[in-house]
Amino acid sequence: MISLLTLALHGALISVSLGLLFCCVRLLLGPSAQDRVLALDTLWMCAMLLCLLLGIRYGSMVYFEAALLIALLGFVSTIALAKFLMRGEIIE
């Protein structure tokens, strides 16, 4: 018999994988740079969530550390891209 946690994890993994796929499509086909930045921002959030779900599923702390790294790098890259789109330069 499948436990409720296993069933919920499988459903969440499928949903996050679909979210990653849709973000990749928007990243490639986005009509403007702002759409692509938003897709990239959502993409790193989905990747972080995927690492967290895999960490819960396999019970390994490595996935949680990878999710923390993805969150830190994703936040910094989003700020840098937004600053570049607003001003045209990153470092003042």
N, C-alpha and C positions, 0 to 999 in steps of 0.2 A: 504494500500500500504506500502511495506517495504522500509525504507529509505536506502540510499547507505551506511551510516555508519553501520547500523545493518547488512547489507549483508556482508560488509567488515570484521566486527568483527566475524561473524560466520565463514567465510572462514579462517581468521587468527587463530581462536580457533581450527578449524579442523587441520590446518597445524601444529600448535604447539603441539597438542595432538599426531599427527603422529610422530613428531620429538622426543617427550618424549618416545613414544613406541620404536622407533628405537634405541634411546640411551640406554634404559633399556636392549634391546636385546644385544647390543654391550658390555654393562657392564657385563652381565652374561656370554657371549660366547667369549669375547675377548681373542685372543690367547696369548697376552703378557700383562704385567703390564702397559706398556705405553699406550696400546689401552684402557685399563680400566680407566686409569687416564684421558685420553682425552674424553672418554664417560662420565665420571663423571663431567668433566668441562662443557661439552655441556649440560648435564642434568640440572645442576643448572642454566645455562643461559636460557634454555627452561622453567624451573619452574618460573624464574623471569619474563620472558615474559608472561607466562600464568597469573601470578598475575597481571601484568600491564593491560593485556587485560580484565580480570575480573573487575578490578577497573574502567576501562573506561565503561564497559558494565553496571555495577550496580551503578556507580557514588559514590563509597565509598572510603574514604581515607585510610581505614584499609588495603586494598589490596596494596596500594602504599607503605605503611610502611612495609608490609610483603615482598614486592619485594626488598626494600632497605636492609632489614635484610638478605634475601637470597643472595643478591649480595655481601654484606660484608663477610658473612660466607663462601660463595663459593670461593671468591678470596683468603681468608686466607687458606682454606683447599687445594686449588690447589697449592699454594706456598709450603705448608707443605708436600704434597705428592710428588711434584717434587723434593724438597730437600731430602726427604727420599729415593727416587729412585736413586738420584745421589750419595749421600754420605752414605746412610745407617743409618743416624741418623738425628733427627730433631733439637734437642737442643744441642748446642755446649758447 
